[in-house]
Amino acid sequence: MSFTVAIVGRPNVGKSTLFNRLVGKKLALVDDTPGVTRDRRPGDAKLVDLRFTIIDTAGLEEVGPETLEGRMRAQTEMAIEEADLTLFVVDAKYGLTPLDKTFGQLLRRSGKPVVLVANKSEAKGSDGGFYDAYTLGLGEPVPISAEHGQGMIDLRDAIVEAIGEDVAFPEGDDDEAETDVDVRDSVLGDEADDEPEYDETKPLRVAIIGRPNAGKSTLINRFLGEDRLLTGPEAGITRDSISVDWEWRGRTIKMFDTAGMRRKARVQEKLEKLSVADSLRSIRFAETVVIVFDATIPFEKQDLQLADLVLREGRAAVLAFNKWDLVEDTQATLADLREKTDRLLPQARGLRAVPISGQTGYGLDKLMQEIIATDKVWNKRISTARLNKWLEGTQVQHPPPAVSGRRLKLKYMTQVKARPPAFMVSCTRPDALPESYIRYMINGLRNDFQMPGVPIRIHFKAGDNPFENRKKRR
């Protein structure tokens, strides 16, 4: 991308709607409630022939720095400092407010190029608010409708004029936006039959999930070494699923911070439902999911439900027991957590669990090592020859049971995909195979081929009968 643009303005003027319009996807949450956006969210924008990085920000408010709104404002100010150009959005329908004038002065002092955007200009009676925008002293406002896509050509021209054609159209800038692959669309359907060996340099997508106030954003900030995400003692600060890129030992990691997920019965407000839905999408399109537990109150019912959800989605899971610096008897607590992990999550025996502290940085390197190790197992492929040899030995040791007086026969086995490992077994009467024997086979695969902590799936298929379509002889 050639340059960076930040969208700023007071709450509820349509910044996230404009962000979604420019990136061409509904990435940012949009609601009538003021102050929906809290963290700054980057995205790849396309506006006619312009390609640039766009940053959605929280609404600017005049509050103390120690409050949640004050910390949100600090994040917005960091986005202004990082950007090459600022889009200052005002509400033409509602008109100017004292807040707009205050922040107009702030943007003039920043010394960065500013484009004044009068949103909701399609509304009846918006002319007065549009002409009032001239009093901000930021040049001619650009009338647009982010909701309906009106005025985008004028916005493009204003951006080029403000930043200069040499910055807007750098030489050798390829049309990246046409070739970019959305992370949410690329993770499904990328498992070919002939998958190569595990690539240590391939970028890895990691989602961080957990209950509210488990310390997910603090953990990511500690990884990055900066206050990139909004944190605080309040529960439920994060609303959007925000992705950040960083490197660990030379490998690119795309990490997704997600909103805390409470029990379904407690989620009543529309905005929280949107946040949870965004978190669920992040789980589906991640490769490895770190489930953050509060070490002081671990294994709540919601923790177990989140772990079960991740495993049912087929993702590679790692448990992180956060706030380890608050635990007094660490040895006894660690032994208790290990026992409960094996007992309460039997569907993925050997699930890796790491005690960490996002506040102090304890255990973060160990956590990354376990994430990489789990991802290797999740991508593992086993040759058909080894599987059939194993199948033969398994039946000798523990033959399939007889159902209705007829012995079940397992004939052939192969791995049909990885991510997660899935196998197909050709057998007689697959519907009659008891669940207990399927669990026996899954546990055997897990132990004999060193596949701890990942979901394993086995599909059973009846063999073709070569005489099925032949007519009976008289």
C-alpha positions in Angstrom: 0.0 0.0 0.0 1.3 3.4 -0.9 0.1 5.5 2.1 -2.0 5.3 5.3 -5.3 7.1 6.0 -7.0 7.5 9.4 -10.7 8.1 9.8 -11.5 10.2 12.8 -14.5 12.1 14.1 -16.9 12.2 17.1 -19.0 9.1 17.9 -21.8 8.0 15.5 -20.9 10.1 12.5 -20.5 7.0 10.2 -16.7 6.3 10.4 -17.1 2.5 10.5 -19.6 2.6 7.7 -17.2 4.6 5.6 -14.4 2.1 6.5 -16.5 -0.8 5.4 -17.3 1.0 2.1 -13.6 1.6 1.4 -12.4 -1.9 2.2 -15.4 -3.5 0.3 -16.3 -5.8 3.2 -18.3 -5.6 6.4 -15.3 -5.9 8.7 -16.1 -3.2 11.3 -19.2 -3.5 13.5 -21.8 -0.9 12.7 -24.7 0.0 15.0 -26.8 3.1 15.9 -25.3 3.1 19.4 -22.6 5.7 19.7 -19.1 4.5 20.5 -19.3 1.0 19.0 -15.6 1.1 17.7 -13.0 1.1 20.4 -9.7 -0.2 19.0 -8.1 1.1 15.9 -8.7 -1.4 13.0 -6.5 -1.3 9.8 -7.7 -2.5 6.4 -6.7 -2.5 2.7 -8.8 0.2 1.0 -9.7 0.6 -2.7 -11.2 3.9 -4.0 -11.5 4.0 -7.8 -7.8 3.8 -8.8 -6.3 4.5 -5.3 -4.9 1.7 -3.1 -4.0 2.6 0.5 -4.2 1.4 4.1 -7.2 2.7 6.0 -7.5 2.8 9.8 -10.9 2.9 11.6 -10.8 4.6 15.0 -12.9 5.2 18.0 -15.0 8.4 18.3 -13.1 11.3 19.8 -14.5 12.6 23.1 -13.3 15.2 25.6 -12.7 13.1 28.8 -10.0 12.4 31.3 -7.1 10.1 30.2 -7.8 7.6 33.0 -11.3 6.7 31.8 -12.2 4.1 29.1 -13.1 6.9 26.7 -9.8 8.6 27.4 -7.9 5.5 26.6 -9.9 5.1 23.4 -9.0 8.7 22.5 -5.3 7.9 23.1 -5.6 5.0 20.5 -7.2 7.5 18.0 -4.4 10.0 18.5 -1.8 7.2 17.9 -3.6 6.4 14.6 -3.5 10.1 13.6 0.3 10.2 14.3 0.8 7.0 12.3 -1.2 8.1 9.3 -0.1 10.2 6.3 -3.6 11.7 5.9 -6.7 12.1 8.1 -10.3 11.9 7.0 -12.2 14.1 9.5 -15.8 13.0 9.3 -18.7 15.2 10.4 -22.4 14.6 10.4 -24.0 16.9 7.8 -27.5 15.8 8.9 -27.0 16.7 12.6 -24.8 19.7 12.0 -21.6 20.8 13.8 -21.1 20.4 17.6 -18.6 22.0 19.9 -16.7 18.6 19.8 -16.3 18.9 16.1 -14.7 22.4 16.5 -12.4 21.2 19.3 -11.1 18.3 17.3 -10.8 20.4 14.2 -8.3 22.5 16.1 -6.5 19.3 17.2 -6.1 18.2 13.6 -4.8 21.6 12.5 -2.1 21.4 15.2 -1.1 17.9 14.0 0.4 19.3 10.8 -0.9 16.3 8.8 -3.0 16.7 5.6 -6.7 16.6 6.4 -9.7 16.0 4.2 -13.0 17.2 5.7 -15.8 14.7 4.9 -19.5 15.7 5.4 -21.2 12.3 5.8 -25.0 11.7 5.5 -25.3 14.5 2.9 -28.1 12.6 1.2 -30.4 13.3 4.1 -33.1 15.9 3.8 -32.0 19.2 5.5 -28.3 18.3 5.4 -27.4 21.5 3.5 -27.1 23.6 6.7 -24.7 21.1 8.3 -22.6 21.0 5.1 -22.1 24.7 4.9 -21.4 24.9 8.6 -18.5 22.6 8.0 -16.7 25.5 6.3 -16.3 27.2 9.6 -13.9 24.5 10.8 -11.2 26.1 8.6 -10.1 22.8 7.1 -11.0 23.6 3.5 -13.9 22.6 1.4 -15.9 19.7 2.8 -16.6 16.7 0.6 -20.3 15.7 0.7 -20.7 11.9 0.7 -23.1 9.2 1.8 -21.0 6.3 3.3 -24.2 4.2 3.6 -25.2 4.6 -0.1 -21.8 5.1 -1.7 -22.5 8.6 -3.0 -19.7 11.1 -3.4 -16.8 8.5 -3.6 -15.4 10.1 -6.8 -15.2 13.5 -5.1 -13.6 11.9 -2.1 -11.0 10.2 -4.3 -10.1 13.6 -5.9 -9.9 15.3 -2.5 -7.5 12.7 -1.2 -5.2 12.9 -4.3 -5.2 16.7 -4.0 -4.3 16.7 -0.3 -1.6 14.1 -0.3 -0.1 14.7 -3.8 0.0 12.6 -6.9 3.5 11.4 -6.3 2.4 9.8 -3.0 -1.0 8.7 -4.2 0.4 7.0 -7.3 4.0 5.8 -6.6 5.9 4.4 -9.5 5.8 0.6 -9.8 2.8 0.2 -7.6 1.0 -2.9 -8.7 -2.7 -3.5 -8.4 -2.3 -5.4 -5.1 -6.0 -5.2 -4.1 -7.0 -7.4 -7.0 -4.6 -10.1 -5.9 -5.0 -9.9 -2.2 -6.7 -12.9 -0.6 -9.0 -12.4 2.3 -7.9 -14.3 5.4 -11.5 -15.2 6.1 -11.9 -16.9 2.6 -8.6 -18.5 2.2 -8.4 -21.0 5.1 -11.2 -23.2 3.8 -10.6 -25.3 0.8 -6.8 -25.1 0.8 -6.2 -28.7 1.8 -4.9 -30.5 -1.2 -4.5 -34.3 -1.2 -0.8 -34.0 -1.9 0.0 -31.6 0.9 3.7 -30.7 1.2 5.8 -31.1 4.3 5.2 -28.6 7.1 6.5 -25.2 6.1 8.3 -23.5 9.0 8.2 -20.1 7.2 4.5 -20.0 6.3 2.5 -17.2 8.0 0.4 -18.6 10.8 -3.1 -17.3 11.8 -3.8 -17.4 15.6 -7.0 -16.4 17.3 -7.1 -15.4 21.0 -10.5 -16.2 22.6 -11.9 -16.4 26.1 -14.4 -15.1 28.6 -14.6 -11.3 29.2 -11.7 -9.9 31.3 -9.5 -13.0 30.9 -6.6 -10.8 29.6 -6.7 -11.4 25.9 -5.8 -7.9 24.7 -3.1 -7.5 27.4 -1.6 -10.8 26.2 -1.4 -9.5 22.6 0.0 -6.2 23.7 2.8 -8.0 25.6 3.6 -10.1 22.5 3.8 -6.9 20.4 5.7 -4.9 23.0 3.4 -1.9 22.7 -0.1 -0.7 23.7 -1.6 -1.6 20.4 -5.0 -2.8 21.8 -7.2 -1.1 24.3 -7.0 -2.7 27.8 -8.3 -1.9 31.3 -10.0 -3.4 34.3 -13.5 -3.1 32.7 -14.9 -6.4 31.3 -15.9 -6.5 27.7 -13.7 -3.7 26.3 -13.0 -5.4 23.0 -15.8 -5.5 20.5 -14.4 -5.9 17.1 -12.1 -8.8 16.2 -8.8 -6.9 15.4 -5.9 -8.6 13.6 -2.3 -7.6 14.2 0.8 -8.8 12.4 4.2 -9.4 14.1 7.1 -11.8 13.8 8.3 -14.5 16.2 11.7 -16.0 15.4 11.5 -14.9 11.8 8.0 -16.3 11.2 5.0 -14.0 10.4 2.2 -14.4 12.9 -1.3 -12.8 12.2 -3.0 -12.7 15.6 -6.7 -12.0 16.1 -7.9 -10.3 19.3 -11.6 -11.2 19.9 -14.4 -10.0 22.1 -15.0 -11.9 25.3 -17.8 -14.5 24.9 -20.3 -14.9 27.7 -22.9 -17.6 28.1 -25.5 -17.4 25.3 -28.4 -16.9 27.7 -26.7 -13.7 29.0 -26.1 -12.2 25.6 -29.1 -10.0 25.1 -28.0 -6.7 23.5 -27.7 -6.6 19.7 -24.2 -5.1 19.9 -22.9 -7.9 22.0 -24.4 -10.4 19.6 -22.6 -8.8 16.7 -19.3 -8.9 18.7 -19.8 -12.6 19.5 -20.6 -13.4 15.9 -17.4 -11.6 14.8 -15.4 -13.7 17.3 -16.9 -16.9 16.0 -15.9 -15.9 12.5 -12.3 -15.4 13.7 -12.3 -18.9 15.2 -13.5 -20.4 11.9 -10.8 -18.7 9.8 -7.9 -19.1 12.2 -5.6 -22.1 12.1 -4.6 -22.2 15.8 -6.9 -20.9 18.6 -5.5 -20.0 22.0 -8.2 -20.3 24.7 -7.3 -17.9 27.5 -8.4 -19.1 31.0 -8.3 -17.0 34.1 -5.9 -19.1 36.3 -7.6 -17.8 39.5 -11.0 -19.2 38.4 -10.3 -21.8 35.7 -12.6 -24.3 34.0 -15.8 -22.3 34.4 -18.7 -23.8 32.3 -18.2 -21.2 29.6 -14.4 -22.1 29.3 -15.3 -25.7 28.6 -18.0 -24.7 26.1 -15.5 -22.5 24.2 -12.9 -25.3 24.1 -15.6 -27.7 22.8 -16.6 -25.1 20.2 -13.0 -24.8 18.9 -12.6 -28.5 18.7 -15.9 -29.0 16.9 -14.8 -26.4 14.4 -11.7 -28.6 13.8 -9.2 -25.9 14.8 -5.9 -26.6 16.6 -6.3 -25.5 20.2 -3.9 -24.5 23.0 -4.9 -23.6 26.5 -3.3 -20.5 28.2 -3.8 -20.1 31.9 -3.4 -16.4 32.3 -2.8 -14.3 35.4 -0.3 -16.9 36.7 1.4 -14.1 38.7 -1.6 -14.0 41.0 -1.4 -17.8 41.8 0.2 -18.5 45.2 0.9 -22.2 45.3 2.0 -22.7 41.7 3.1 -26.4 41.9 -0.2 -27.6 43.4 -2.2 -25.4 41.1 -0.3 -26.7 38.0 -0.9 -30.4 39.0 -4.6 -29.7 39.5 -4.9 -27.9 36.2 -3.3 -30.8 34.3 -5.6 -33.3 35.9 -8.7 -31.2 35.1 -7.6 -30.6 31.5 -7.4 -34.4 30.8 -10.6 -35.2 32.7 -12.8 -32.3 31.5 -11.6 -32.2 27.8 -11.4 -35.9 26.8 -12.2 -35.1 23.2 -8.7 -33.9 22.6 -6.4 -35.8 25.0 -3.0 -34.3 25.3 -4.2 -30.7 24.8 -1.3 -28.4 25.4 -1.7 -26.1 28.4 0.7 -23.3 29.3 0.7 -21.1 32.5 1.3 -17.5 31.4 1.1 -13.9 32.6 0.2 -11.3 30.0 0.9 -8.6 32.6 4.6 -9.7 33.3 5.4 -11.6 30.1 5.9 -14.9 31.9 5.5 -18.0 29.7 4.9 -16.3 26.4 7.8 -17.9 24.6 6.7 -21.3 25.8 3.2 -20.5 24.6 4.4 -19.7 21.1 6.5 -22.9 21.0 3.3 -24.9 21.9 1.3 -23.1 19.3 3.8 -24.0 16.6 4.0 -27.6 17.8 0.2 -28.0 17.8 0.0 -26.5 14.3 2.5 -29.1 13.1 0.3 -31.9 14.5 -2.8 -30.3 12.9 -1.1 -30.3 9.5 0.3 -33.9 9.9 -0.2 -36.5 7.2 0.3 -40.3 7.5 1.0 -42.6 4.6 -1.6 -45.1 3.6 0.8 -48.0 4.0 1.5 -47.1 7.7 -2.2 -46.6 8.4 -3.2 -50.0 7.0 -0.5 -51.7 8.9 -1.7 -50.0 12.0 -5.4 -51.0 11.2 -4.4 -54.6 10.9 -2.6 -54.6 14.3 -5.4 -52.7 15.9 -8.0 -55.3 14.8 -5.7 -58.2 16.0 -5.4 -56.5 19.5 -9.1 -55.6 19.8 -11.3 -56.9 17.0 -14.5 -55.0 16.1 -17.6 -56.4 17.9 -20.2 -58.7 16.4 -23.5 -57.0 15.8 -26.6 -59.1 15.4 -24.4 -62.2 15.2 -22.3 -60.8 12.3 -18.7 -59.7 12.7 -17.8 -56.2 11.4 -14.8 -56.1 9.1 -12.5 -53.1 8.7 -10.9 -53.5 5.3 -8.9 -50.4 4.3 -7.8 -47.1 5.7 -6.4 -43.8 4.3 -6.0 -40.2 5.3 -8.3 -38.0 3.2 -7.2 -34.6 4.5 -5.2 -32.7 7.2 -6.1 -29.5 9.1 -7.5 -31.3 11.1 -6.4 -35.0 10.4 -9.3 -36.9 8.9 -9.4 -40.5 7.9 -11.6 -42.8 5.8 -12.1 -46.5 6.6 -13.7 -48.9 4.2 -15.8 -51.4 6.2 -18.9 -53.6 6.3 -22.0 -52.0 7.8 -20.5 -48.7 8.9 -23.8 -47.7 10.6 -23.6 -50.6 13.0 -20.1 -49.8 14.3 -20.5 -48.8 18.0 -19.3 -45.4 19.2 -17.0 -47.0 21.8 -15.0 -48.7 19.1 -14.7 -45.4 17.1 -13.3 -43.7 20.3 -10.9 -46.7 20.7 -9.6 -46.1 17.2 -9.3 -42.3 17.6 -7.3 -42.8 20.9 -5.1 -45.4 19.2 -4.3 -43.0 16.3 -3.6 -40.2 18.8 -1.2 -42.3 20.8 0.6 -44.4 18.1 1.1 -41.5 15.7 1.8 -38.7 18.2 -1.1 -36.5 17.5 -2.0 -35.0 20.9 -4.4 -32.2 21.5 -6.0 -31.9 18.0 -9.4 -33.1 16.8 -9.3 -36.4 14.8 -12.1 -37.4 12.5 -12.8 -40.8 11.1 -15.4 -41.4 8.4 -16.6 -45.0 7.7 -17.7 -46.0 4.2 -19.2 -49.3 3.0 -17.2 -51.0 0.2 -18.8 -51.2 -3.3 -20.5 -54.5 -4.0 -19.5 -55.6 -7.6 -22.6 -57.8 -7.8 -25.1 -55.2 -6.7 -26.5 -54.3 -10.2 -26.4 -57.8 -11.7 -29.7 -59.5 -12.4 -30.5 -62.7 -10.6 -30.2 -65.8 -12.7 -33.4 -67.9 -13.0 
